[in-house]
Amino acid sequence: MDPYEIIPGKSVGRYDIGAGYDGIIELLRIENIPYKTADNNYVKKIITADIIFWFENGELIQIMVRNDFKGKVNGKVGIGSYLRDVEKYIGKPVESGQIIEMVYIIKDLPGISFGLQDNDIDEEWDEKNAPIENIFVFK
């Protein structure tokens, strides 16, 4: 198994959706990965340099990869890829319809979304030329 493989709706590497909070903490300690925790009374988070984990009632509900995370979806699409790569290797991306712009989903592939980078410089933002900045895996 690829230790970084991203599987929509299921996992990122050895981190499985549905895992317990203490189990993820233990894996990070074993792997010697520095982390911080945050709790806003609704959702707990564990934050590393390249991954953020969201927990509800002690259960992992969402994983976001970012920065230098090396994993890929289908071995092809990862951080720094483009929407054209998503369409070529996974399926046609569409806007998620959430309040947050620049987040794309695949209608036929639940459990994953892609956040695009915004350089905050260009007046006209072009999603075709914006690299993937975040990948979210959720149930």
C-alpha positions in Angstrom: 0.0 0.0 0.0 1.2 3.5 -0.9 1.6 5.3 2.5 0.3 8.5 0.9 -2.5 7.1 -1.3 -5.7 9.3 -1.3 -8.9 7.2 -1.5 -12.1 9.2 -1.8 -14.5 8.7 1.0 -12.1 6.3 2.7 -8.6 7.3 3.7 -5.4 9.2 3.2 -2.5 6.8 3.5 -2.9 4.9 6.9 -5.4 7.5 8.2 -9.0 6.2 7.8 -12.2 8.2 7.9 -14.0 7.0 11.0 -10.8 6.4 13.0 -10.7 7.6 16.6 -9.1 10.8 17.8 -6.7 8.9 20.1 -5.7 6.5 17.4 -4.7 9.3 15.0 -2.7 11.0 17.8 -0.9 7.6 18.5 -0.1 7.2 14.8 1.4 10.7 14.6 3.5 10.0 17.7 4.7 6.7 16.3 5.6 8.4 13.0 7.2 11.3 14.9 5.1 13.9 13.1 4.7 17.2 15.0 1.1 18.3 15.5 -1.1 20.8 17.3 -4.7 20.4 18.4 -7.6 22.7 18.3 -11.1 22.4 19.8 -14.0 24.9 19.1 -16.6 22.9 21.1 -18.1 21.5 17.9 -15.2 20.0 16.0 -11.8 19.0 17.2 -8.8 19.3 14.9 -5.3 17.8 14.7 -3.1 20.0 12.6 0.3 18.9 11.0 2.4 20.7 8.4 0.7 18.8 5.6 -2.5 17.3 6.9 -5.5 18.6 9.0 -7.9 16.1 10.6 -11.4 17.0 11.7 -13.2 15.0 14.4 -16.8 15.0 15.5 -17.7 13.0 18.7 -14.2 11.6 18.7 -14.5 10.2 15.1 -12.5 11.3 12.1 -14.9 12.9 9.6 -12.6 14.8 7.2 -9.0 14.9 6.2 -7.4 17.8 4.3 -4.0 17.5 2.7 -2.0 20.5 1.7 1.5 22.0 1.3 4.1 19.3 0.6 1.8 16.3 0.9 3.1 13.7 -1.7 0.0 11.5 -2.0 -2.2 11.3 -5.1 -5.6 10.2 -6.1 -5.5 7.3 -8.5 -1.7 7.7 -8.5 -2.1 10.8 -10.7 -3.7 13.9 -9.1 -2.2 15.6 -6.0 -1.2 18.9 -4.6 0.0 21.1 -7.5 -2.0 19.3 -10.2 -4.7 21.1 -12.2 -8.4 20.7 -12.9 -7.5 19.4 -16.3 -5.6 16.5 -14.5 -8.7 15.8 -12.4 -10.9 15.6 -15.5 -8.3 13.4 -17.4 -7.7 10.9 -14.6 -10.7 11.0 -12.3 -13.8 12.7 -13.7 -15.3 16.0 -14.7 -14.9 18.6 -11.8 -17.8 20.9 -11.0 -18.0 23.7 -8.5 -19.1 22.4 -5.1 -21.9 24.9 -4.7 -20.7 25.8 -1.3 -20.2 29.4 -0.2 -16.5 28.9 -0.6 -15.4 29.5 -4.2 -12.6 27.5 -5.8 -13.7 24.1 -4.3 -14.5 21.4 -6.9 -16.2 18.0 -6.6 -16.7 15.0 -8.9 -20.4 14.3 -9.0 -19.8 10.6 -9.7 -17.2 10.2 -7.0 -18.4 11.2 -3.6 -16.0 11.7 -0.6 -13.5 14.0 -2.2 -13.1 17.7 -3.2 -10.3 19.8 -4.5 -9.5 23.4 -3.4 -7.7 25.6 -5.9 -5.0 28.2 -5.2 -5.8 31.9 -5.6 -2.8 34.1 -6.0 -4.8 37.2 -4.9 -3.0 39.2 -7.6 -5.0 38.6 -10.8 -8.2 40.5 -11.1 -9.7 37.7 -13.3 -9.1 34.4 -11.7 -8.7 31.4 -14.1 -9.5 28.0 -12.5 -7.9 26.2 -15.5 -4.5 27.6 -14.6 -4.8 27.5 -10.8 -3.1 24.6 -9.1 -4.8 22.3 -6.6 -3.9 23.7 -3.1 -6.0 21.3 -0.9 -7.6 17.9 -1.3 -10.4 17.0 1.1 -11.4 13.4 1.9 -14.7 12.9 3.8 -17.5 10.4 4.3 
